[in-house]
């Protein structure tokens, strides 16, 4: 999968998709998409990445607490 580095606008290839989708990982290994040879991986903060269309990464990939309010509301409803 390719993502765009927000500060440079360059495309980068995700090395491990599991790391990208894991909200507990704030950084992910990426390879700069430049030329025909594979570049060495580098660690990039997820906050610096977006889809090539300019769309942000899903909150489920970046925020480990993205469902806290939903879970708390469901727990509250059951205890009433």
PDB file with SEQRES, HELIX, SHEET and CRYST1 records, atoms N, CA, C and O in Angstrom:
SEQRES   1 A   80  UNK UNK UNK UNK UNK UNK UNK UNK UNK UNK UNK UNK UNK          
SEQRES   2 A   80  UNK UNK UNK UNK UNK UNK UNK UNK UNK UNK UNK UNK UNK          
SEQRES   3 A   80  UNK UNK UNK UNK UNK UNK UNK UNK UNK UNK UNK UNK UNK          
SEQRES   4 A   80  UNK UNK UNK UNK UNK UNK UNK UNK UNK UNK UNK UNK UNK          
SEQRES   5 A   80  UNK UNK UNK UNK UNK UNK UNK UNK UNK UNK UNK UNK UNK          
SEQRES   6 A   80  UNK UNK UNK UNK UNK UNK UNK UNK UNK UNK UNK UNK UNK          
SEQRES   7 A   80  UNK UNK                                                      
HELIX    1 AA1 UNK A   17  UNK A   21  1                                   5    
HELIX    2 AA2 UNK A   46  UNK A   48  5                                   3    
HELIX    3 AA3 UNK A   59  UNK A   62  1                                   4    
HELIX    4 AA4 UNK A   68  UNK A   78  1                                  11    
SHEET    1 AA1 5 UNK A  42  UNK A  45  0                                        
SHEET    2 AA1 5 UNK A  27  UNK A  32 -1                                        
SHEET    3 AA1 5 UNK A  11  UNK A  14 -1                                        
SHEET    4 AA1 5 UNK A   2  UNK A   5 -1                                        
SHEET    5 AA1 5 UNK A  49  UNK A  50 -1                                        
CRYST1    1.000    1.000    1.000  90.00  90.00  90.00 P 1           1          
ATOM      1  N   UNK A   1       0.850  -1.169   0.000  1.00  0.00           N  
ATOM      2  CA  UNK A   1       0.000   0.000   0.000  1.00  0.00           C  
ATOM      3  C   UNK A   1       0.896   1.234   0.000  1.00  0.00           C  
ATOM      4  O   UNK A   1       1.924   1.272   0.676  1.00  0.00           O  
ATOM      5  N   UNK A   2       0.493   2.229  -0.762  1.00  0.00           N  
ATOM      6  CA  UNK A   2       1.236   3.479  -0.817  1.00  0.00           C  
ATOM      7  C   UNK A   2       0.465   4.575  -0.095  1.00  0.00           C  
ATOM      8  O   UNK A   2      -0.755   4.681  -0.219  1.00  0.00           O  
ATOM      9  N   UNK A   3       1.194   5.384   0.659  1.00  0.00           N  
ATOM     10  CA  UNK A   3       0.633   6.538   1.338  1.00  0.00           C  
ATOM     11  C   UNK A   3       1.485   7.752   1.010  1.00  0.00           C  
ATOM     12  O   UNK A   3       2.632   7.627   0.580  1.00  0.00           O  
ATOM     13  N   UNK A   4       0.911   8.920   1.218  1.00  0.00           N  
ATOM     14  CA  UNK A   4       1.634  10.157   0.932  1.00  0.00           C  
ATOM     15  C   UNK A   4       2.155  10.763   2.230  1.00  0.00           C  
ATOM     16  O   UNK A   4       1.421  10.875   3.212  1.00  0.00           O  
ATOM     17  N   UNK A   5       3.422  11.152   2.226  1.00  0.00           N  
ATOM     18  CA  UNK A   5       4.026  11.857   3.358  1.00  0.00           C  
ATOM     19  C   UNK A   5       3.549  13.301   3.275  1.00  0.00           C  
ATOM     20  O   UNK A   5       3.784  13.970   2.268  1.00  0.00           O  
ATOM     21  N   UNK A   6       2.884  13.790   4.316  1.00  0.00           N  
ATOM     22  CA  UNK A   6       2.226  15.092   4.226  1.00  0.00           C  
ATOM     23  C   UNK A   6       3.196  16.254   4.052  1.00  0.00           C  
ATOM     24  O   UNK A   6       2.883  17.206   3.337  1.00  0.00           O  
ATOM     25  N   UNK A   7       4.360  16.203   4.684  1.00  0.00           N  
ATOM     26  CA  UNK A   7       5.259  17.359   4.595  1.00  0.00           C  
ATOM     27  C   UNK A   7       6.042  17.412   3.283  1.00  0.00           C  
ATOM     28  O   UNK A   7       6.433  18.491   2.838  1.00  0.00           O  
ATOM     29  N   UNK A   8       6.274  16.248   2.661  1.00  0.00           N  
ATOM     30  CA  UNK A   8       7.042  16.242   1.411  1.00  0.00           C  
ATOM     31  C   UNK A   8       6.172  16.008   0.185  1.00  0.00           C  
ATOM     32  O   UNK A   8       6.555  16.374  -0.927  1.00  0.00           O  
ATOM     33  N   UNK A   9       4.989  15.394   0.382  1.00  0.00           N  
ATOM     34  CA  UNK A   9       4.110  15.070  -0.733  1.00  0.00           C  
ATOM     35  C   UNK A   9       4.556  13.846  -1.512  1.00  0.00           C  
ATOM     36  O   UNK A   9       3.961  13.518  -2.538  1.00  0.00           O  
ATOM     37  N   UNK A  10       5.602  13.162  -1.039  1.00  0.00           N  
ATOM     38  CA  UNK A  10       6.129  11.993  -1.750  1.00  0.00           C  
ATOM     39  C   UNK A  10       5.385  10.730  -1.343  1.00  0.00           C  
ATOM     40  O   UNK A  10       4.938  10.595  -0.204  1.00  0.00           O  
ATOM     41  N   UNK A  11       5.259   9.799  -2.301  1.00  0.00           N  
ATOM     42  CA  UNK A  11       4.631   8.511  -2.021  1.00  0.00           C  
ATOM     43  C   UNK A  11       5.613   7.597  -1.310  1.00  0.00           C  
ATOM     44  O   UNK A  11       6.797   7.542  -1.641  1.00  0.00           O  
ATOM     45  N   UNK A  12       5.085   6.876  -0.316  1.00  0.00           N  
ATOM     46  CA  UNK A  12       5.890   5.924   0.437  1.00  0.00           C  
ATOM     47  C   UNK A  12       5.119   4.614   0.511  1.00  0.00           C  
ATOM     48  O   UNK A  12       3.891   4.606   0.599  1.00  0.00           O  
ATOM     49  N   UNK A  13       5.854   3.510   0.474  1.00  0.00           N  
ATOM     50  CA  UNK A  13       5.242   2.184   0.549  1.00  0.00           C  
ATOM     51  C   UNK A  13       5.300   1.677   1.983  1.00  0.00           C  
ATOM     52  O   UNK A  13       6.344   1.748   2.633  1.00  0.00           O  
ATOM     53  N   UNK A  14       4.175   1.166   2.474  1.00  0.00           N  
ATOM     54  CA  UNK A  14       4.104   0.591   3.816  1.00  0.00           C  
ATOM     55  C   UNK A  14       4.834  -0.745   3.806  1.00  0.00           C  
ATOM     56  O   UNK A  14       4.593  -1.579   2.933  1.00  0.00           O  
ATOM     57  N   UNK A  15       5.735  -0.956   4.782  1.00  0.00           N  
ATOM     58  CA  UNK A  15       6.484  -2.210   4.861  1.00  0.00           C  
ATOM     59  C   UNK A  15       5.608  -3.302   5.474  1.00  0.00           C  
ATOM     60  O   UNK A  15       5.550  -4.409   4.937  1.00  0.00           O  
ATOM     61  N   UNK A  16       4.926  -3.017   6.588  1.00  0.00           N  
ATOM     62  CA  UNK A  16       4.069  -3.995   7.267  1.00  0.00           C  
ATOM     63  C   UNK A  16       2.683  -3.394   7.484  1.00  0.00           C  
ATOM     64  O   UNK A  16       2.528  -2.469   8.281  1.00  0.00           O  
ATOM     65  N   UNK A  17       1.688  -3.906   6.790  1.00  0.00           N  
ATOM     66  CA  UNK A  17       0.329  -3.381   6.926  1.00  0.00           C  
ATOM     67  C   UNK A  17      -0.210  -3.521   8.345  1.00  0.00           C  
ATOM     68  O   UNK A  17      -0.970  -2.667   8.805  1.00  0.00           O  
ATOM     69  N   UNK A  18       0.173  -4.586   9.043  1.00  0.00           N  
ATOM     70  CA  UNK A  18      -0.307  -4.791  10.412  1.00  0.00           C  
ATOM     71  C   UNK A  18       0.111  -3.640  11.317  1.00  0.00           C  
ATOM     72  O   UNK A  18      -0.664  -3.215  12.173  1.00  0.00           O  
ATOM     73  N   UNK A  19       1.327  -3.131  11.138  1.00  0.00           N  
ATOM     74  CA  UNK A  19       1.788  -2.001  11.943  1.00  0.00           C  
ATOM     75  C   UNK A  19       0.976  -0.747  11.635  1.00  0.00           C  
ATOM     76  O   UNK A  19       0.675   0.037  12.534  1.00  0.00           O  
ATOM     77  N   UNK A  20       0.628  -0.560  10.382  1.00  0.00           N  
ATOM     78  CA  UNK A  20      -0.154   0.607   9.989  1.00  0.00           C  
ATOM     79  C   UNK A  20      -1.535   0.572  10.632  1.00  0.00           C  
ATOM     80  O   UNK A  20      -2.022   1.600  11.103  1.00  0.00           O  
ATOM     81  N   UNK A  21      -2.168  -0.590  10.658  1.00  0.00           N  
ATOM     82  CA  UNK A  21      -3.533  -0.705  11.158  1.00  0.00           C  
ATOM     83  C   UNK A  21      -3.620  -0.831  12.672  1.00  0.00           C  
ATOM     84  O   UNK A  21      -4.706  -0.706  13.238  1.00  0.00           O  
ATOM     85  N   UNK A  22      -2.505  -1.074  13.333  1.00  0.00           N  
ATOM     86  CA  UNK A  22      -2.498  -1.227  14.785  1.00  0.00           C  
ATOM     87  C   UNK A  22      -2.466   0.154  15.438  1.00  0.00           C  
ATOM     88  O   UNK A  22      -1.471   0.866  15.304  1.00  0.00           O  
ATOM     89  N   UNK A  23      -3.534   0.549  16.143  1.00  0.00           N  
ATOM     90  CA  UNK A  23      -3.567   1.887  16.741  1.00  0.00           C  
ATOM     91  C   UNK A  23      -2.564   2.069  17.877  1.00  0.00           C  
ATOM     92  O   UNK A  23      -2.306   3.199  18.293  1.00  0.00           O  
ATOM     93  N   UNK A  24      -2.000   0.984  18.382  1.00  0.00           N  
ATOM     94  CA  UNK A  24      -1.001   1.088  19.451  1.00  0.00           C  
ATOM     95  C   UNK A  24       0.371   1.493  18.906  1.00  0.00           C  
ATOM     96  O   UNK A  24       1.248   1.890  19.674  1.00  0.00           O  
ATOM     97  N   UNK A  25       0.560   1.398  17.611  1.00  0.00           N  
ATOM     98  CA  UNK A  25       1.828   1.787  16.985  1.00  0.00           C  
ATOM     99  C   UNK A  25       1.691   3.212  16.447  1.00  0.00           C  
ATOM    100  O   UNK A  25       0.898   3.463  15.540  1.00  0.00           O  
ATOM    101  N   UNK A  26       2.463   4.136  17.007  1.00  0.00           N  
ATOM    102  CA  UNK A  26       2.413   5.530  16.555  1.00  0.00           C  
ATOM    103  C   UNK A  26       3.255   5.757  15.303  1.00  0.00           C  
ATOM    104  O   UNK A  26       3.088   6.752  14.598  1.00  0.00           O  
ATOM    105  N   UNK A  27       4.159   4.822  15.038  1.00  0.00           N  
ATOM    106  CA  UNK A  27       5.039   4.939  13.879  1.00  0.00           C  
ATOM    107  C   UNK A  27       4.948   3.672  13.048  1.00  0.00           C  
ATOM    108  O   UNK A  27       4.532   2.620  13.533  1.00  0.00           O  
ATOM    109  N   UNK A  28       5.342   3.790  11.794  1.00  0.00           N  
ATOM    110  CA  UNK A  28       5.286   2.652  10.883  1.00  0.00           C  
ATOM    111  C   UNK A  28       6.505   2.711   9.962  1.00  0.00           C  
ATOM    112  O   UNK A  28       6.962   3.792   9.590  1.00  0.00           O  
ATOM    113  N   UNK A  29       7.023   1.541   9.600  1.00  0.00           N  
ATOM    114  CA  UNK A  29       8.163   1.469   8.677  1.00  0.00           C  
ATOM    115  C   UNK A  29       7.663   1.690   7.254  1.00  0.00           C  
ATOM    116  O   UNK A  29       6.700   1.062   6.816  1.00  0.00           O  
ATOM    117  N   UNK A  30       8.330   2.587   6.545  1.00  0.00           N  
ATOM    118  CA  UNK A  30       7.935   2.957   5.183  1.00  0.00           C  
ATOM    119  C   UNK A  30       9.167   2.972   4.288  1.00  0.00           C  
ATOM    120  O   UNK A  30      10.294   3.145   4.752  1.00  0.00           O  
ATOM    121  N   UNK A  31       8.924   2.786   2.997  1.00  0.00           N  
ATOM    122  CA  UNK A  31       9.987   2.908   1.986  1.00  0.00           C  
ATOM    123  C   UNK A  31       9.591   4.013   1.022  1.00  0.00           C  
ATOM    124  O   UNK A  31       8.477   4.022   0.496  1.00  0.00           O  
ATOM    125  N   UNK A  32      10.496   4.931   0.796  1.00  0.00           N  
ATOM    126  CA  UNK A  32      10.259   5.997  -0.167  1.00  0.00           C  
ATOM    127  C   UNK A  32      10.128   5.397  -1.555  1.00  0.00           C  
ATOM    128  O   UNK A  32      10.951   4.575  -1.958  1.00  0.00           O  
ATOM    129  N   UNK A  33       9.117   5.794  -2.273  1.00  0.00           N  
ATOM    130  CA  UNK A  33       8.892   5.306  -3.635  1.00  0.00           C  
ATOM    131  C   UNK A  33       9.612   6.261  -4.579  1.00  0.00           C  
ATOM    132  O   UNK A  33       9.072   7.290  -4.985  1.00  0.00           O  
ATOM    133  N   UNK A  34      10.841   5.894  -4.915  1.00  0.00           N  
ATOM    134  CA  UNK A  34      11.682   6.785  -5.711  1.00  0.00           C  
ATOM    135  C   UNK A  34      12.574   5.947  -6.606  1.00  0.00           C  
ATOM    136  O   UNK A  34      13.365   5.146  -6.107  1.00  0.00           O  
ATOM    137  N   UNK A  35      12.470   6.107  -7.887  1.00  0.00           N  
ATOM    138  CA  UNK A  35      13.296   5.337  -8.811  1.00  0.00           C  
ATOM    139  C   UNK A  35      12.844   3.893  -8.901  1.00  0.00           C  
ATOM    140  O   UNK A  35      11.746   3.543  -8.470  1.00  0.00           O  
ATOM    141  N   UNK A  36      13.698   3.066  -9.464  1.00  0.00           N  
ATOM    142  CA  UNK A  36      13.347   1.662  -9.663  1.00  0.00           C  
ATOM    143  C   UNK A  36      13.852   0.756  -8.551  1.00  0.00           C  
ATOM    144  O   UNK A  36      13.347  -0.355  -8.392  1.00  0.00           O  
ATOM    145  N   UNK A  37      14.833   1.202  -7.780  1.00  0.00           N  
ATOM    146  CA  UNK A  37      15.370   0.382  -6.700  1.00  0.00           C  
ATOM    147  C   UNK A  37      14.603   0.647  -5.411  1.00  0.00           C  
ATOM    148  O   UNK A  37      14.215   1.778  -5.117  1.00  0.00           O  
ATOM    149  N   UNK A  38      14.395  -0.427  -4.649  1.00  0.00           N  
ATOM    150  CA  UNK A  38      13.737  -0.277  -3.351  1.00  0.00           C  
ATOM    151  C   UNK A  38      14.657   0.494  -2.412  1.00  0.00           C  
ATOM    152  O   UNK A  38      15.839   0.176  -2.281  1.00  0.00           O  
ATOM    153  N   UNK A  39      14.104   1.503  -1.767  1.00  0.00           N  
ATOM    154  CA  UNK A  39      14.866   2.305  -0.815  1.00  0.00           C  
ATOM    155  C   UNK A  39      14.855   1.616   0.546  1.00  0.00           C  
ATOM    156  O   UNK A  39      13.998   0.776   0.818  1.00  0.00           O  
ATOM    157  N   UNK A  40      15.807   1.975   1.392  1.00  0.00           N  
ATOM    158  CA  UNK A  40      15.854   1.422   2.742  1.00  0.00           C  
ATOM    159  C   UNK A  40      14.647   1.912   3.542  1.00  0.00           C  
ATOM    160  O   UNK A  40      14.221   3.056   3.383  1.00  0.00           O  
ATOM    161  N   UNK A  41      14.092   1.046   4.407  1.00  0.00           N  
ATOM    162  CA  UNK A  41      12.945   1.463   5.220  1.00  0.00           C  
ATOM    163  C   UNK A  41      13.341   2.559   6.210  1.00  0.00           C  
ATOM    164  O   UNK A  41      14.474   2.610   6.688  1.00  0.00           O  
ATOM    165  N   UNK A  42      12.386   3.423   6.498  1.00  0.00           N  
ATOM    166  CA  UNK A  42      12.567   4.438   7.526  1.00  0.00           C  
ATOM    167  C   UNK A  42      11.291   4.505   8.350  1.00  0.00           C  
ATOM    168  O   UNK A  42      10.206   4.202   7.852  1.00  0.00           O  
ATOM    169  N   UNK A  43      11.421   4.902   9.609  1.00  0.00           N  
ATOM    170  CA  UNK A  43      10.276   4.991  10.503  1.00  0.00           C  
ATOM    171  C   UNK A  43       9.626   6.362  10.361  1.00  0.00           C  
ATOM    172  O   UNK A  43      10.299   7.392  10.394  1.00  0.00           O  
ATOM    173  N   UNK A  44       8.305   6.355  10.203  1.00  0.00           N  
ATOM    174  CA  UNK A  44       7.552   7.590  10.000  1.00  0.00           C  
ATOM    175  C   UNK A  44       6.378   7.615  10.978  1.00  0.00           C  
ATOM    176  O   UNK A  44       5.725   6.594  11.191  1.00  0.00           O  
ATOM    177  N   UNK A  45       6.107   8.786  11.575  1.00  0.00           N  
ATOM    178  CA  UNK A  45       4.933   8.947  12.427  1.00  0.00           C  
ATOM    179  C   UNK A  45       3.670   8.836  11.582  1.00  0.00           C  
ATOM    180  O   UNK A  45       3.600   9.395  10.487  1.00  0.00           O  
ATOM    181  N   UNK A  46       2.676   8.116  12.088  1.00  0.00           N  
ATOM    182  CA  UNK A  46       1.419   7.972  11.348  1.00  0.00           C  
ATOM    183  C   UNK A  46       0.755   9.325  11.105  1.00  0.00           C  
ATOM    184  O   UNK A  46       0.058   9.505  10.107  1.00  0.00           O  
ATOM    185  N   UNK A  47       0.968  10.272  12.012  1.00  0.00           N  
ATOM    186  CA  UNK A  47       0.360  11.596  11.863  1.00  0.00           C  
ATOM    187  C   UNK A  47       0.874  12.321  10.625  1.00  0.00           C  
ATOM    188  O   UNK A  47       0.252  13.282  10.171  1.00  0.00           O  
ATOM    189  N   UNK A  48       2.002  11.874  10.074  1.00  0.00           N  
ATOM    190  CA  UNK A  48       2.598  12.497   8.893  1.00  0.00           C  
ATOM    191  C   UNK A  48       2.185  11.803   7.595  1.00  0.00           C  
ATOM    192  O   UNK A  48       2.729  12.096   6.530  1.00  0.00           O  
ATOM    193  N   UNK A  49       1.221  10.881   7.684  1.00  0.00           N  
ATOM    194  CA  UNK A  49       0.814  10.103   6.514  1.00  0.00           C  
ATOM    195  C   UNK A  49      -0.654  10.333   6.179  1.00  0.00           C  
ATOM    196  O   UNK A  49      -1.476  10.588   7.059  1.00  0.00           O  
ATOM    197  N   UNK A  50      -0.959  10.240   4.909  1.00  0.00           N  
ATOM    198  CA  UNK A  50      -2.339  10.299   4.439  1.00  0.00           C  
ATOM    199  C   UNK A  50      -2.442   9.475   3.162  1.00  0.00           C  
ATOM    200  O   UNK A  50      -1.428   9.100   2.573  1.00  0.00           O  
ATOM    201  N   UNK A  51      -3.667   9.198   2.740  1.00  0.00           N  
ATOM    202  CA  UNK A  51      -3.855   8.489   1.483  1.00  0.00           C  
ATOM    203  C   UNK A  51      -3.454   9.405   0.329  1.00  0.00           C  
ATOM    204  O   UNK A  51      -3.502  10.626   0.472  1.00  0.00           O  
ATOM    205  N   UNK A  52      -3.060   8.841  -0.809  1.00  0.00           N  
ATOM    206  CA  UNK A  52      -2.669   9.676  -1.954  1.00  0.00           C  
ATOM    207  C   UNK A  52      -3.749  10.681  -2.368  1.00  0.00           C  
ATOM    208  O   UNK A  52      -3.435  11.713  -2.961  1.00  0.00           O  
ATOM    209  N   UNK A  53      -5.007  10.391  -2.066  1.00  0.00           N  
ATOM    210  CA  UNK A  53      -6.112  11.298  -2.396  1.00  0.00           C  
ATOM    211  C   UNK A  53      -6.160  12.512  -1.474  1.00  0.00           C  
ATOM    212  O   UNK A  53      -6.893  13.465  -1.734  1.00  0.00           O  
ATOM    213  N   UNK A  54      -5.371  12.475  -0.388  1.00  0.00           N  
ATOM    214  CA  UNK A  54      -5.382  13.551   0.596  1.00  0.00           C  
ATOM    215  C   UNK A  54      -6.238  13.240   1.807  1.00  0.00           C  
ATOM    216  O   UNK A  54      -6.282  14.018   2.761  1.00  0.00           O  
ATOM    217  N   UNK A  55      -6.922  12.096   1.770  1.00  0.00           N  
ATOM    218  CA  UNK A  55      -7.782  11.682   2.874  1.00  0.00           C  
ATOM    219  C   UNK A  55      -6.926  11.211   4.049  1.00  0.00           C  
ATOM    220  O   UNK A  55      -5.901  10.557   3.856  1.00  0.00           O  
ATOM    221  N   UNK A  56      -7.353  11.548   5.266  1.00  0.00           N  
ATOM    222  CA  UNK A  56      -6.636  11.147   6.477  1.00  0.00           C  
ATOM    223  C   UNK A  56      -6.771   9.643   6.714  1.00  0.00           C  
ATOM    224  O   UNK A  56      -7.690   9.002   6.203  1.00  0.00           O  
ATOM    225  N   UNK A  57      -5.848   9.096   7.489  1.00  0.00           N  
ATOM    226  CA  UNK A  57      -5.936   7.690   7.881  1.00  0.00           C  
ATOM    227  C   UNK A  57      -7.138   7.510   8.802  1.00  0.00           C  
ATOM    228  O   UNK A  57      -7.502   8.442   9.519  1.00  0.00           O  
ATOM    229  N   UNK A  58      -7.761   6.335   8.798  1.00  0.00           N  
ATOM    230  CA  UNK A  58      -8.901   6.090   9.687  1.00  0.00           C  
ATOM    231  C   UNK A  58      -8.500   6.241  11.151  1.00  0.00           C  
ATOM    232  O   UNK A  58      -7.395   5.868  11.546  1.00  0.00           O  
ATOM    233  N   UNK A  59      -9.401   6.787  11.941  1.00  0.00           N  
ATOM    234  CA  UNK A  59      -9.135   6.980  13.368  1.00  0.00           C  
ATOM    235  C   UNK A  59      -8.820   5.651  14.060  1.00  0.00           C  
ATOM    236  O   UNK A  59      -8.039   5.617  15.010  1.00  0.00           O  
ATOM    237  N   UNK A  60      -9.421   4.569  13.590  1.00  0.00           N  
ATOM    238  CA  UNK A  60      -9.177   3.244  14.176  1.00  0.00           C  
ATOM    239  C   UNK A  60      -7.717   2.822  14.025  1.00  0.00           C  
ATOM    240  O   UNK A  60      -7.259   1.953  14.766  1.00  0.00           O  
ATOM    241  N   UNK A  61      -6.985   3.403  13.099  1.00  0.00           N  
ATOM    242  CA  UNK A  61      -5.577   3.074  12.884  1.00  0.00           C  
ATOM    243  C   UNK A  61      -4.642   3.952  13.705  1.00  0.00           C  
ATOM    244  O   UNK A  61      -3.472   3.612  13.880  1.00  0.00           O  
ATOM    245  N   UNK A  62      -5.145   5.082  14.213  1.00  0.00           N  
ATOM    246  CA  UNK A  62      -4.261   6.047  14.869  1.00  0.00           C  
ATOM    247  C   UNK A  62      -4.592   6.313  16.331  1.00  0.00           C  
ATOM    248  O   UNK A  62      -3.740   6.816  17.064  1.00  0.00           O  
ATOM    249  N   UNK A  63      -5.797   5.994  16.776  1.00  0.00           N  
ATOM    250  CA  UNK A  63      -6.240   6.312  18.137  1.00  0.00           C  
ATOM    251  C   UNK A  63      -6.639   5.038  18.875  1.00  0.00           C  
ATOM    252  O   UNK A  63      -7.681   4.452  18.580  1.00  0.00           O  
ATOM    253  N   UNK A  64      -5.809   4.600  19.843  1.00  0.00           N  
ATOM    254  CA  UNK A  64      -6.142   3.361  20.557  1.00  0.00           C  
ATOM    255  C   UNK A  64      -7.423   3.465  21.388  1.00  0.00           C  
ATOM    256  O   UNK A  64      -7.957   2.445  21.824  1.00  0.00           O  
ATOM    257  N   UNK A  65      -7.915   4.665  21.609  1.00  0.00           N  
ATOM    258  CA  UNK A  65      -9.124   4.866  22.421  1.00  0.00           C  
ATOM    259  C   UNK A  65     -10.324   5.284  21.573  1.00  0.00           C  
ATOM    260  O   UNK A  65     -11.263   5.892  22.087  1.00  0.00           O  
ATOM    261  N   UNK A  66     -10.301   4.966  20.293  1.00  0.00           N  
ATOM    262  CA  UNK A  66     -11.338   5.448  19.387  1.00  0.00           C  
ATOM    263  C   UNK A  66     -12.731   4.930  19.717  1.00  0.00           C  
ATOM    264  O   UNK A  66     -13.719   5.520  19.280  1.00  0.00           O  
ATOM    265  N   UNK A  67     -12.836   3.847  20.475  1.00  0.00           N  
ATOM    266  CA  UNK A  67     -14.163   3.296  20.802  1.00  0.00           C  
ATOM    267  C   UNK A  67     -14.519   3.463  22.274  1.00  0.00           C  
ATOM    268  O   UNK A  67     -15.544   2.938  22.708  1.00  0.00           O  
ATOM    269  N   UNK A  68     -13.721   4.165  23.047  1.00  0.00           N  
ATOM    270  CA  UNK A  68     -13.967   4.288  24.484  1.00  0.00           C  
ATOM    271  C   UNK A  68     -15.360   4.831  24.799  1.00  0.00           C  
ATOM    272  O   UNK A  68     -16.056   4.281  25.653  1.00  0.00           O  
ATOM    273  N   UNK A  69     -15.773   5.898  24.123  1.00  0.00           N  
ATOM    274  CA  UNK A  69     -17.084   6.496  24.393  1.00  0.00           C  
ATOM    275  C   UNK A  69     -18.214   5.528  24.053  1.00  0.00           C  
ATOM    276  O   UNK A  69     -19.197   5.437  24.787  1.00  0.00           O  
ATOM    277  N   UNK A  70     -18.078   4.813  22.956  1.00  0.00           N  
ATOM    278  CA  UNK A  70     -19.102   3.849  22.541  1.00  0.00           C  
ATOM    279  C   UNK A  70     -19.221   2.709  23.555  1.00  0.00           C  
ATOM    280  O   UNK A  70     -20.329   2.306  23.909  1.00  0.00           O  
ATOM    281  N   UNK A  71     -18.094   2.197  24.017  1.00  0.00           N  
ATOM    282  CA  UNK A  71     -18.089   1.105  24.990  1.00  0.00           C  
ATOM    283  C   UNK A  71     -18.653   1.582  26.319  1.00  0.00           C  
ATOM    284  O   UNK A  71     -19.435   0.875  26.955  1.00  0.00           O  
ATOM    285  N   UNK A  72     -18.262   2.776  26.740  1.00  0.00           N  
ATOM    286  CA  UNK A  72     -18.763   3.324  27.999  1.00  0.00           C  
ATOM    287  C   UNK A  72     -20.274   3.538  27.942  1.00  0.00           C  
ATOM    288  O   UNK A  72     -20.972   3.247  28.913  1.00  0.00           O  
ATOM    289  N   UNK A  73     -20.785   4.037  26.828  1.00  0.00           N  
ATOM    290  CA  UNK A  73     -22.226   4.248  26.677  1.00  0.00           C  
ATOM    291  C   UNK A  73     -22.975   2.918  26.716  1.00  0.00           C  
ATOM    292  O   UNK A  73     -24.033   2.827  27.340  1.00  0.00           O  
ATOM    293  N   UNK A  74     -22.449   1.896  26.066  1.00  0.00           N  
ATOM    294  CA  UNK A  74     -23.086   0.578  26.072  1.00  0.00           C  
ATOM    295  C   UNK A  74     -23.082  -0.010  27.478  1.00  0.00           C  
ATOM    296  O   UNK A  74     -24.065  -0.621  27.899  1.00  0.00           O  
ATOM    297  N   UNK A  75     -21.989   0.170  28.203  1.00  0.00           N  
ATOM    298  CA  UNK A  75     -21.896  -0.331  29.580  1.00  0.00           C  
ATOM    299  C   UNK A  75     -22.899   0.410  30.465  1.00  0.00           C  
ATOM    300  O   UNK A  75     -23.547  -0.198  31.316  1.00  0.00           O  
ATOM    301  N   UNK A  76     -23.022   1.702  30.267  1.00  0.00           N  
ATOM    302  CA  UNK A  76     -23.954   2.510  31.049  1.00  0.00           C  
ATOM    303  C   UNK A  76     -25.393   2.076  30.780  1.00  0.00           C  
ATOM    304  O   UNK A  76     -26.195   1.987  31.710  1.00  0.00           O  
ATOM    305  N   UNK A  77     -25.724   1.807  29.526  1.00  0.00           N  
ATOM    306  CA  UNK A  77     -27.078   1.375  29.163  1.00  0.00           C  
ATOM    307  C   UNK A  77     -27.434   0.040  29.803  1.00  0.00           C  
ATOM    308  O   UNK A  77     -28.587  -0.177  30.175  1.00  0.00           O  
ATOM    309  N   UNK A  78     -26.475  -0.842  29.936  1.00  0.00           N  
ATOM    310  CA  UNK A  78     -26.732  -2.165  30.532  1.00  0.00           C  
ATOM    311  C   UNK A  78     -26.929  -2.076  32.039  1.00  0.00           C  
ATOM    312  O   UNK A  78     -27.644  -2.895  32.616  1.00  0.00           O  
ATOM    313  N   UNK A  79     -26.307  -1.098  32.680  1.00  0.00           N  
ATOM    314  CA  UNK A  79     -26.380  -1.008  34.136  1.00  0.00           C  
ATOM    315  C   UNK A  79     -27.629  -0.265  34.612  1.00  0.00           C  
ATOM    316  O   UNK A  79     -27.866  -0.165  35.816  1.00  0.00           O  
ATOM    317  N   UNK A  80     -28.419   0.249  33.690  1.00  0.00           N  
ATOM    318  CA  UNK A  80     -29.651   0.970  34.078  1.00  0.00           C  
ATOM    319  C   UNK A  80     -30.781  -0.001  34.285  1.00  0.00           C  
ATOM    320  O   UNK A  80     -31.895   0.408  34.613  1.00  0.00           O  
TER     321      UNK A  80                                                      
END                                                                             
